[in-house]
Amino acid sequence: MTTSETTLSKRGYHHGDLRAVLVEATRRLVEENGPDHVSIAAACRLAGVSTAAPYKHFRDKTEMLNAVALDGMERQRLQMFAALEGIPEGSPDRVAALGRVYVTFAVAEPGVFRLMFALSGEHADEPALMEKGEEVFGLVKREVARCTGEDEESDAVERRAFALWSFVHGLSFLTIDGKIAKMCGDLEVEPLLADIARRVLAA
């Protein structure tokens, strides 16, 4: 039994927390083994509950994985909001801060990060996941609009926001796949994010 299994099993859950504990158990399994190797039985063992317990909240494993992805998106969104605190509105530093959170989240939780963007099959048909993704992207668009003085729904803002998202998304996957370390050595991400933010916003 792993340390995570011991911790969750001993903690158990309080009345009303069953769903949250199952999501956390599934999240840990995703990080340890990847989503393809997650099973309801393993999540139940880790959560310290019966194999019948998940069906009070989830129809199947896909719904449990969707819940983990949704939770990851929301935590990432909240971390982005927190990163903006104290940075003047309209500053490119705010855009760079969003990128920093994006990459940092991917490095901290690569399994969940991959799951969040494995939107195929049932995932692509899950409205809550798609809506949460739009919320996160909307945050980027809002900051781009504030920096450029343009309307948030304009094509120019959409293009700039998409360019920024594409960059940090690719950088995140290159980082967690070990490509950055192999190709660029000790690349400093912070000045890179700041430089890209300034360049895209000025384009």
N, C-alpha and C positions, 0 to 999 in steps of 0.2 A: 504494500500500500504506500502511495506517495505521500509527501507532506501535505499537499493540498487535499488529498482524500481524508487524511486524518483530521485536519482542521475543520473541514465542512461537516464530516460525520459527527465529530464531538460537539460542534456548535448546534447542529440540528436546526430547527426553525420554530419561530413563535407562530401562534395562530394568525393566519392572514398573510404570512410571509412566504408561503409555499412557492408561489410563482417566482418571486425574486430569487429564492435559493436555487430553484431549478435552472433559472437563466444563468446564474453565476456558475453553477456546476457545469452547465453546457459550455459556457464561455471558457472555463479552465480547460475543458477537454479539447476545445477547438485550438487553444494555444499549445497544448501539449502534443496533440496528434493530428490536427487538421480536421476540417468538417466532415471529410469522407469517412473518418474513423470514429465518429461520434455515434453512440447508440443510446437509446432511451434507458436501457438497463444500466449502462455505465454511468449515465447522469444521475440515475436514482441511487446507485451505490455511493457516488460522491456526495450527493445531497443527504444521504442517510434516510431515504424514504422508500416506501414500497413501489414496486413497478406499476402499480395502478394509480399512484398519486398524480403523475403528469397529466393524465387524461381529464383531470378536473379543470385544467387550463389550456391544454394543447391537444389538437387532434392527432398529431404525429410529430416525427422528428423534424420535418421541414418547418413546421410552425415554431418549434423550439429554436431552430437555427435562425429563423426570421426574427425572433424576439431578441436573440443575441446581436444580430446585425443592427436592428433598430436601436437597441440600447447603446451600442457602440457609436452610432451616428449621433445620438442625442448627447452622449458624454463628450464627443468631439466638438459638437456645436457649443456646448456650455464652456468647454475649455477655450474655444475661440473667443467667446464673449469676455471671459475673464482676462484673456491676454490683451484685450484692447484697453483695459482700465489704466487710466493715467496717461494715455497717449493722445495728444491733441487731435480733434476731429479734422479730417482733410489732410492728414499727414500720411505720406507714403509708408511711414513706419508702421502704421496700423495694418496695411496690406501685407507688409513683410511679417508682422506678428501672426497674422492668420496662417501664412505659409509655414512659419516655424511650428505652430501647433500641429498642422497637418502632418508634417514630416515626423515630428516627435511622437505623435500618436501612433503612426505606422511602426516606428522603431520599438515603441513600448509594447504594442499589441499586434504583432504582424499577422497572427492567425485571424484575429477579429477584423483587422484591416482588409485582408484578402477576402474574407467572407462578405464584408460590406459591399464589395464591388463585384462579387460573383453573382450578379443579378441575371441569372439565366433560369429557364424553366419556371418553376413556381415563384421564384424570387421576383422575376420581372412582372408577374401578375399581382404582386402584393402592393396595394395602393399606399399603405403606411410607409413602406420603405422608399417608394418613389417620392412621396410627399416630403419625407425627412431629408432626402437628398436635395430636393429643391430648396428647402429651408437653408441648408448649409451653403448652397451655391448662391442663394439670395443674399446671404450675409456678405459674401465676397462682392456681389454686384453693388450692394449698398455702399460699401467702403470705396469701391472704384468710383461710383457716382459722386461721392463726397469729395474725393480727391480731384476729380476732373471738372466738377461743376456741371455735369451733364445729367439728363434725366435718367433715372435708374432703369427704365424700361427701353432706353434707346439702343439701337443696334451697336453703336460705338461702345457703350458700356458692356453689352453682352459679349462683344468680341474680346475686349480687354480682359473681362472676368474669365472668359473661357481660356484665353491664352495663359493667364496666371494659374488657373486650376490645372491646365494640362501640364504646365511646367512642374508644379509641386507634386502632382500625382505621379508623373514619370520619375521625378527625383526620389519620391518615397519608395517606389518599387525598385529602383536601381539600388537604393540604400539597403533595403531589407533583403534583397537578393545577393548582396555582397559585391555588386558590380562597381560601386563607387570606390570601395577600398582597393579593389584589384586594379582599376584603371587610373584612379586619380590620387591614390595614397591618402594622406591626411587632408582631404578637401575641407575647407572651412565653409560650412553651410550658411552661417549667419550673414556674412558679407555678400554671399552669392544671392541669397533671398532679397536682401536690400537692393542690390544692383538690378536684379530682374524687375522688382517692383517699380523702381524709378524708370527704367527703360520702357516698360509696357505702358505705364501711366502717361509717359511723355510722348508716346508714339502718336 
